[in-house]
Amino acid sequence: MSFQLTFKALSDPTRRAILDALKDGAKTAGEIGSRFEMTGATVSHHLSVLKEAGLISDERKGKFIYYELNLSVLDEITGWVAGLKGDKSDEK
């Protein structure tokens, strides 16, 4: 995982909203796009950026592609951020 790609993907509010939409489970691009006022091409671009960053994965089921959160990458990010805080209990 590249933190640079991950944080670049997370810097966009639309992509963060897409991740929020996926927290309830896998959705098709059409289901995701119906939540936003943007073209299908724009939704596809945002999904590509999120996928390249490892934040989502996709799976073809019949004629549809379902997108879902990649929780292992999200766990890695939160672990890294938590590590920045360090163990403050030793400082007192």
N, C-alpha and C positions, 0 to 999 in steps of 0.2 A: 504494500500500500504506500502511496506517495502522499505525505501530508500536504504537499504543495497543491496537488490536484484536488485533494479532499477539501481543503479550506477554500480554494478557488470556487469549487462547486457550491459550497455552503455560503459563499459571500452573496449569492443572488437570492433575493426574497422569494421569487417565484419557485426556485428549486427547493428552498426550505419549505414552502407551502406544499409542493409535490410530496416531499418526504413526510410531511404531516398527514397528507391524505392517505399515504400508504401504511400508516401505523395501524390501521384497522384491518389490513390484509391486502393481498394481491389484487391489482386492478389492471384493466386493459388501458391502452393509450387513450381510447375513446372515453372511458370512464373518468380518467384523469383530466383529459381536456375539457370535459363538460363542466368542470368546476372553475374554468378560467375563460376569459374572453381573449383568446388567441387562436391563431391558425394551427392546424394539425402539424404543419412543418415546424412551427415554433415549439410546440409540445415535444415533438420528436427530437429537436435540438437539445432541449433541457434534459430529456431522458438520456440522450447520448452522453451528455456531460456528467450526469449522475452515475451512469454505468461505468464510464471511463475512470471515474474517481473511486469506483468500488462501493459506492453507497447503495446501489440497487443492483438486483439481478433480474434476468428475464427468462421466461420459459414459454415455449410455444405449446399451446393446447388447442388442437384442431386448427382453425383458421385465425385464432387470436393469439397474441403475445401478452402474457401477464407479467407485470412488473411488481417486485416486492422489495422491501428493505433488506439490506445485507447487514444483519445484526452483528456479525463478527467484526466488521469494520467500525460500526458505531461503538461497540464495546472497547475496541482498541483506542479510539479517540477519547472516550470518557476516561479510560484508564490512564492515558497520557496526561489529560488535563488534571485528573485527581492527583497524579504524581507530582505535579507542579506545586501543589499545596504543601507537600511533605508531611511529616509527622510533627505537628505543632505541640503535641502533649509533652515532649521532652524539654520544651523551652521554659517551662514554669519552675 
